[in-house]
Amino acid sequence: MAKICSGEWMNQLKDEWNAEPEVSNALAEIGFNSVIACGFKGDEKPSGVFIVENGICTRAGDYDGEAVDWDMRGTQENWEKWIKKPLTMTTMGLAVTTGKLKFATGDFKAMIKNPKMAGPFVKSFGLMSKIGGE
């Protein structure tokens, strides 16, 4: 099992993302392009990166200094919890409000208000449960 937010883990997430039409196709419909990073609270930089072009993840791996549009951070314990029980729209809002899920970069409020982005974003957390992590 891959380490959460590692390059290997991000590549596994890439495969799940691209295979899930409710994520990749839905984001392709709105021409979604973004560089998404994730990692751990307290770390200077994110661990992994995920590059999306027209809804499709074209590259994923270890973070290597890329300029990111989204940088999500959580504790190891919280990432593990979210992988076991994926966030919903409600629990994601609570995680952000309570600081368990931190957006070091990116406008969570604007994204969550846009159903064409929010739905696929929440579904992406469900994909994490398919790959697990340690």
N, CA and C of each residue as an Amber inpcrd file, in Angstrom:
protein
   402
   0.8490000  -1.1780000   0.0000000   0.0000000   0.0000000   0.0000000
   0.8950000   1.2410000   0.0000000   0.5410000   2.2040000  -0.8200000
   1.3490000   3.4190000  -0.9670000   1.1310000   4.3960000   0.1860000
   2.1560000   5.1770000   0.4610000   2.0870000   6.2140000   1.4910000
   1.1820000   7.3480000   0.9940000   0.2620000   7.7800000   1.8140000
  -0.6880000   8.8330000   1.4620000   0.0590000  10.0760000   0.9710000
  -0.4030000  10.6280000  -0.1270000   0.1170000  11.8430000  -0.7650000
   1.4810000  11.6590000  -1.4240000   2.0150000  10.4420000  -1.4430000
   3.2900000  10.1980000  -2.1270000   3.0550000  10.1770000  -3.6370000
   4.1270000  10.2210000  -4.3920000   4.0140000  10.1440000  -5.8440000
   3.2940000   8.8880000  -6.3000000   3.6230000   7.7550000  -5.6780000
   2.9680000   6.4860000  -6.0270000   1.4640000   6.5650000  -5.7500000
   1.1170000   7.1060000  -4.6080000  -0.2920000   7.2410000  -4.2260000
  -1.0220000   8.1700000  -5.1990000  -0.3790000   9.2820000  -5.5380000
  -0.9860000  10.2410000  -6.4620000  -1.2120000   9.6040000  -7.8390000
  -0.2930000   8.7460000  -8.2820000  -0.4630000   8.0590000  -9.5620000
  -1.6090000   7.0670000  -9.5160000  -1.7930000   6.4070000  -8.3920000
  -2.9430000   5.5190000  -8.2480000  -4.2450000   6.3230000  -8.2730000
  -4.2300000   7.4820000  -7.6280000  -5.4070000   8.3500000  -7.6440000
  -5.6830000   8.8420000  -9.0680000  -4.6330000   9.1380000  -9.8080000
  -4.7630000   9.5550000 -11.2110000  -5.5550000   8.5130000 -12.0050000
  -5.1960000   7.2420000 -11.8460000  -5.8810000   6.1710000 -12.5730000
  -7.3560000   6.1040000 -12.2050000  -7.6540000   6.2110000 -10.9160000
  -9.0500000   6.1840000 -10.4690000  -9.8160000   7.4080000 -10.9850000
  -9.1960000   8.5760000 -10.9050000  -9.7930000   9.8360000 -11.3650000
 -10.1870000   9.7270000 -12.8400000  -9.2340000   9.3120000 -13.6620000
  -9.4770000   9.2530000 -15.1030000 -10.5050000   8.1950000 -15.4790000
 -10.6620000   7.1640000 -14.6460000 -11.6300000   6.0940000 -14.9070000
 -13.0280000   6.4230000 -14.3930000 -13.1730000   7.5230000 -13.6590000
 -14.4630000   7.8770000 -13.0570000 -15.1050000   9.0290000 -13.8260000
 -16.1000000   8.7330000 -14.6750000 -16.7170000   9.7870000 -15.4890000
 -17.3850000  10.9000000 -14.6660000 -17.8630000  10.5730000 -13.4690000
 -18.4930000  11.6150000 -12.6490000 -17.4780000  12.6310000 -12.1470000
 -16.2050000  12.3200000 -12.2930000 -15.1480000  13.2700000 -11.9400000
 -14.5340000  13.8230000 -13.2300000 -13.8690000  12.9680000 -13.9960000
 -13.1260000  13.4460000 -15.1700000 -14.0340000  14.0250000 -16.2540000
 -15.0990000  13.3350000 -16.6110000 -15.9950000  13.8530000 -17.6600000
 -16.7170000  15.1140000 -17.1980000 -17.1490000  15.1120000 -15.9420000
 -17.8620000  16.2870000 -15.4190000 -16.9520000  17.5090000 -15.4450000
 -15.6860000  17.3410000 -15.0920000 -14.7590000  18.4730000 -15.1010000
 -14.3240000  18.8320000 -16.5180000 -14.2890000  17.8540000 -17.4210000
 -13.9790000  18.1450000 -18.8250000 -15.0620000  19.0380000 -19.4320000
 -16.3120000  18.8140000 -19.0410000 -17.4310000  19.6120000 -19.5540000
 -17.2820000  21.0970000 -19.2410000 -16.5910000  21.4250000 -18.1430000
 -16.4110000  22.8440000 -17.7880000 -14.9810000  23.3220000 -18.0890000
 -14.2060000  22.4810000 -18.7960000 -12.8540000  22.8630000 -19.1700000
 -11.9370000  23.0860000 -17.9760000 -12.0960000  22.2400000 -16.9590000
 -11.3260000  22.3980000 -15.7260000  -9.8620000  22.0470000 -15.9420000
  -8.9870000  23.0040000 -15.6280000  -7.5310000  22.8290000 -15.6590000
  -6.9930000  23.2850000 -14.3120000  -6.1240000  22.4790000 -13.7130000
  -5.6300000  22.8560000 -12.4020000  -4.4230000  22.0190000 -12.0100000
  -3.6000000  22.6090000 -11.1700000  -2.5040000  21.8720000 -10.5430000
  -2.8910000  21.7440000  -9.0700000  -3.0950000  20.5080000  -8.6470000
  -3.5870000  20.2140000  -7.3050000  -2.4790000  19.5140000  -6.5210000
  -2.2520000  19.9840000  -5.3230000  -1.2400000  19.3600000  -4.4620000
  -1.9000000  18.9510000  -3.1530000  -1.3040000  17.9730000  -2.5080000
  -1.7830000  17.6090000  -1.1850000  -0.5900000  17.2070000  -0.3280000
  -0.8080000  17.3070000   0.9480000   0.2610000  16.9880000   1.8760000
  -0.2300000  17.0740000   3.2970000   0.7060000  17.3520000   4.1910000
   0.4170000  17.2850000   5.6130000   0.5780000  18.6370000   6.2790000
  -0.3080000  18.9080000   7.2060000  -0.2360000  20.1420000   7.9880000
   1.1240000  20.2470000   8.6540000   1.6740000  21.4380000   8.6330000
   2.9530000  21.6750000   9.2660000   4.1480000  21.4760000   8.3440000
   3.9610000  20.7580000   7.2290000   5.0530000  20.5880000   6.2790000
   5.2290000  21.8700000   5.4690000   6.4650000  22.1690000   5.1260000
   6.7660000  23.3800000   4.3680000   6.1610000  23.3380000   2.9660000
   6.1870000  22.1610000   2.3490000   5.6580000  22.0310000   0.9950000
   4.7800000  20.7820000   0.9140000   3.9320000  20.7120000  -0.1110000
   3.0900000  19.5210000  -0.2610000   3.9330000  18.2920000  -0.6050000
   3.3300000  17.1400000  -0.5040000   4.0180000  15.8790000  -0.8080000
   3.8120000  15.4490000  -2.2530000   2.5710000  15.5420000  -2.7110000
   2.2360000  15.0530000  -4.0490000   1.5590000  16.1110000  -4.8870000
   1.5880000  15.8930000  -6.1940000   0.9720000  16.8320000  -7.1350000
   0.1770000  16.0560000  -8.1780000  -0.8410000  16.7180000  -8.6870000
  -1.8350000  16.1130000  -9.5600000  -2.2030000  17.1730000 -10.5940000
  -1.8620000  16.9680000 -11.8620000  -2.0940000  17.9860000 -12.8910000
  -3.2740000  17.5710000 -13.7600000  -4.2810000  18.4500000 -13.8240000
  -5.5140000  18.1750000 -14.5380000  -5.6240000  19.1240000 -15.7260000
  -5.8670000  18.5410000 -16.8960000  -6.0750000  19.3140000 -18.1230000
  -7.3920000  18.8640000 -18.7390000  -8.3140000  19.8090000 -18.8630000
  -9.6540000  19.5090000 -19.3780000 -10.2820000  18.3110000 -18.6650000
 -10.1750000  18.2990000 -17.3300000 -10.8150000  17.2780000 -16.5150000
 -10.0300000  15.9930000 -16.3470000  -9.0350000  15.7650000 -17.1960000
  -8.2470000  14.5320000 -17.1650000  -6.9280000  14.7900000 -16.4490000
  -6.5700000  13.8810000 -15.5590000  -5.2660000  13.9990000 -14.9040000
  -4.2150000  13.5150000 -15.8920000  -3.3420000  14.4240000 -16.2880000
  -2.3120000  14.0930000 -17.2800000  -0.9870000  13.7090000 -16.6370000
  -0.7940000  14.1230000 -15.3800000   0.4400000  13.7660000 -14.6880000
   0.2080000  13.8330000 -13.1870000   0.8120000  12.9010000 -12.5010000
   0.7440000  12.8880000 -11.0380000   2.0610000  12.3450000 -10.5240000
   2.4280000  12.7730000  -9.3350000   3.6690000  12.2630000  -8.7470000
   4.0770000  13.0570000  -7.5340000   5.3590000  12.9790000  -7.2100000
   5.9000000  13.7340000  -6.0840000   5.9190000  15.2140000  -6.4340000
   5.6190000  16.0580000  -5.4690000   5.6750000  17.5070000  -5.6690000
   7.1250000  17.9000000  -5.9500000   7.3070000  18.7310000  -6.9960000
   8.6510000  19.1350000  -7.3880000   8.7160000  20.6370000  -7.6670000
   8.0640000  21.4190000  -6.8080000   8.1410000  22.8700000  -6.9410000
   7.1420000  23.4890000  -7.9040000   6.2080000  22.7110000  -8.4090000
   5.2100000  23.2470000  -9.3300000   4.3910000  24.3560000  -8.6610000
   3.9980000  25.3530000  -9.4540000   3.0490000  26.3660000  -8.9660000
   1.6880000  25.6840000  -8.9070000   1.0350000  25.7520000  -7.7500000
  -0.2220000  25.0240000  -7.5820000  -1.4090000  25.9800000  -7.4710000
  -2.5520000  25.4900000  -7.9520000  -3.8090000  26.2200000  -7.8210000
  -4.5280000  25.8310000  -6.5380000  -4.3130000  24.5800000  -6.1150000
  -4.9480000  24.0270000  -4.9250000  -3.9000000  23.2740000  -4.1280000
  -3.8450000  23.5200000  -2.8490000  -2.9210000  22.8100000  -1.9650000
  -3.6960000  22.4430000  -0.7100000  -4.0590000  21.1610000  -0.6280000
  -4.8610000  20.6690000   0.4930000  -3.9550000  20.0090000   1.5160000
  -4.1970000  20.3290000   2.7880000  -3.3940000  19.7650000   3.8580000
  -4.2780000  19.1890000   4.9540000  -3.8110000  18.1130000   5.5290000
  -4.4670000  17.4970000   6.6720000  -3.4240000  16.7310000   7.4660000
  -3.7910000  16.2620000   8.6170000  -2.8820000  15.4190000   9.3920000
  -2.9140000  14.0080000   8.8170000  -1.9000000  13.2230000   9.1250000
  -1.8730000  11.8200000   8.6990000  -3.1470000  11.1180000   9.1850000
  -3.4990000  11.3700000  10.4350000  -4.6890000  10.7440000  11.0320000
  -5.9590000  11.1170000  10.2620000  -6.0910000  12.3850000   9.9050000
  -7.2930000  12.8000000   9.1740000  -7.3210000  12.2410000   7.7590000
  -6.1780000  12.2420000   7.0580000  -6.1640000  11.6400000   5.7190000
  -6.6050000  10.1830000   5.8120000  -6.0860000   9.4510000   6.7970000
  -6.4720000   8.0450000   6.9620000  -7.9670000   7.9140000   7.2140000
  -8.5000000   8.7950000   8.0320000  -9.9340000   8.7700000   8.3400000
 -10.7650000   9.0380000   7.0790000 -10.3370000  10.0280000   6.2840000
 -11.0820000  10.3780000   5.0680000 -10.9820000   9.2920000   4.0100000
  -9.9130000   8.5310000   4.0250000  -9.7860000   7.4190000   3.0890000
 -10.7190000   6.2840000   3.4990000 -10.8350000   6.0450000   4.7860000
 -11.7300000   4.9880000   5.2720000 -13.1930000   5.3750000   5.1170000
 -13.4850000   6.6500000   5.3830000 -14.8550000   7.1500000   5.2740000
 -14.7850000   8.4910000   4.5320000 -14.9600000   8.4340000   3.1990000
 -14.7880000   9.6400000   2.3920000 -15.6840000  10.7970000   2.8270000
 -15.1400000  11.9780000   2.6440000 -15.8840000  13.1920000   2.9720000
 -17.0970000  13.3530000   2.0610000 -18.1560000  13.8810000   2.6250000
 -19.3460000  14.2720000   1.8770000 -19.3370000  15.7970000   1.8010000
 -20.2960000  16.3650000   1.1340000 -20.3700000  17.8260000   1.0600000
 -20.4480000  18.4230000   2.4750000 -21.2550000  17.8090000   3.3280000
 -21.4290000  18.3080000   4.6870000 -20.1730000  18.1220000   5.5320000
 -19.6180000  16.9030000   5.5160000 -18.4440000  16.6590000   6.3520000
 -17.2170000  17.4100000   5.8380000 -17.1690000  17.6760000   4.5320000
 -16.0610000  18.4690000   4.0060000 -16.1460000  19.9010000   4.5210000
 -17.3480000  20.4650000   4.5130000 -17.5320000  21.8110000   5.0470000
 -17.1190000  21.8830000   6.5100000 -17.4810000  20.8570000   7.2750000
 -17.0890000  20.7990000   8.6870000 -15.5750000  20.6680000   8.8400000
 -14.9600000  19.8370000   7.9970000 -13.5090000  19.6510000   8.0750000
 -12.7770000  20.9570000   7.7890000 -13.2760000  21.7270000   6.8320000
 -12.6500000  23.0110000   6.5050000 -12.8970000  24.0160000   7.6300000
 -14.1350000  24.0810000   8.1080000 -14.4960000  25.0220000   9.1730000
 -13.6910000  24.7780000  10.4510000 -13.4830000  23.5130000  10.7790000
 -12.7580000  23.1820000  12.0050000 -11.2410000  23.1570000  11.8090000
 -10.7780000  23.3510000  10.5740000  -9.3490000  23.3850000  10.2940000
  -8.7080000  22.0200000  10.1020000  -9.5160000  20.9660000  10.0510000
  -8.9600000  19.6330000   9.8250000  -8.4690000  19.4870000   8.3850000
  -9.1900000  20.1000000   7.4620000  -8.7680000  20.1640000   6.0630000
  -8.4470000  21.6240000   5.7790000  -7.2110000  21.8740000   5.4380000
  -6.7480000  23.2410000   5.2130000  -6.3930000  23.4080000   3.7460000
  -6.8360000  24.5130000   3.1810000  -6.4530000  24.8620000   1.8210000
  -5.3780000  25.9350000   1.9160000  -4.1140000  25.5110000   1.7710000
  -3.0050000  26.4600000   1.8080000  -3.0530000  27.3560000   0.5760000
  -3.5840000  26.8210000  -0.5210000  -3.7950000  27.5580000  -1.7650000
  -5.1360000  27.1030000  -2.3240000  -5.8970000  28.0340000  -2.8800000
  -7.1900000  27.7090000  -3.4820000  -8.3320000  28.3220000  -2.6880000
  -9.3940000  28.6420000  -3.3980000 -10.5530000  29.2910000  -2.8000000
 -11.6650000  28.2710000  -2.5960000 -11.6600000  27.6330000  -1.4280000
 -12.6420000  26.5930000  -1.1300000 -14.0620000  27.1300000  -1.2260000
 -14.3140000  28.3120000  -0.6770000 -15.6770000  28.8560000  -0.6690000
 -16.2130000  29.0530000  -2.0710000 -15.4080000  29.5760000  -2.9750000
 -15.8520000  29.7820000  -4.3540000 -16.1000000  28.4370000  -5.0400000
 -15.2130000  27.4700000  -4.8080000 -15.3520000  26.1660000  -5.4390000
 -16.6000000  25.4380000  -4.9490000 -16.8330000  25.4520000  -3.6560000
 -17.9400000  24.6870000  -3.0940000 -19.3010000  25.2780000  -3.4950000
 -19.3160000  26.5540000  -3.8600000 -20.5580000  27.1920000  -4.3060000
 -20.8750000  26.8780000  -5.7640000 -19.9260000  26.3020000  -6.4870000
 -20.1240000  25.9650000  -7.8920000 -20.3970000  24.4660000  -8.0040000
 -21.6690000  24.0770000  -8.2020000 -22.0140000  22.6500000  -8.2290000
 -21.2280000  21.8440000  -9.2740000 -20.8430000  22.4880000 -10.3720000
 -20.1120000  21.7680000 -11.4200000 -18.6790000  21.4450000 -10.9940000
 -18.1900000  22.1380000  -9.9880000 -16.8760000  21.8260000  -9.4350000
 -16.9960000  21.0530000  -8.1260000 -17.9360000  21.4450000  -7.2970000
 -18.0680000  20.8530000  -5.9590000 -18.3850000  19.3670000  -6.0100000
 -19.3210000  18.9760000  -6.8610000 -19.7040000  17.5670000  -6.9540000
 -18.5160000  16.6650000  -7.2840000 -17.8040000  16.9440000  -8.3760000
 -16.6330000  16.1230000  -8.6960000 -15.5440000  16.1770000  -7.6200000
 -15.3650000  17.3400000  -6.9910000 -14.3520000  17.4550000  -5.9460000
 -14.6700000  16.5220000  -4.7800000 -15.9100000  16.5310000  -4.3440000
 -16.3090000  15.6470000  -3.2510000 -16.1590000  14.1870000  -3.6790000
 -16.5370000  13.8740000  -4.9110000 -16.4110000  12.4990000  -5.4080000
 -14.9480000  12.0520000  -5.4470000 -14.0340000  12.9930000  -5.6450000
 -12.6160000  12.6210000  -5.6970000 -12.1500000  12.0490000  -4.3580000
 -12.7600000  12.4730000  -3.2530000 -12.4070000  11.9040000  -1.9590000
 -12.8670000  10.4470000  -1.8750000 -13.9590000  10.1200000  -2.5400000
 -14.3930000   8.7330000  -2.5990000 -13.4070000   7.8560000  -3.3640000
 -12.7490000   8.4470000  -4.3580000 -11.7510000   7.6880000  -5.1230000
 -10.5650000   7.3170000  -4.2430000 -10.2570000   8.1760000  -3.2850000
  -9.1390000   7.8890000  -2.3810000  -9.3940000   6.6120000  -1.5840000
 -10.6590000   6.3440000  -1.2840000 -10.9710000   5.1440000  -0.5190000
 -10.7220000   3.8840000  -1.3440000 -10.7450000   3.9990000  -2.6590000
 -10.4820000   2.8340000  -3.5190000  -9.0090000   2.4310000  -3.5100000
  -8.1310000   3.4020000  -3.2450000  -6.7010000   3.0730000  -3.2830000
  -6.0950000   2.8830000  -1.8900000  -6.7940000   3.3560000  -0.8610000
  -6.2810000   3.2050000   0.4920000  -5.0460000   4.0730000   0.7020000
  -4.2230000   3.6890000   1.6170000  -3.0120000   4.4430000   1.8990000
  -2.5330000   4.2140000   3.3130000  -1.2680000   4.4990000   3.5140000
  -0.6970000   4.3300000   4.8550000   0.0390000   5.5760000   5.2870000
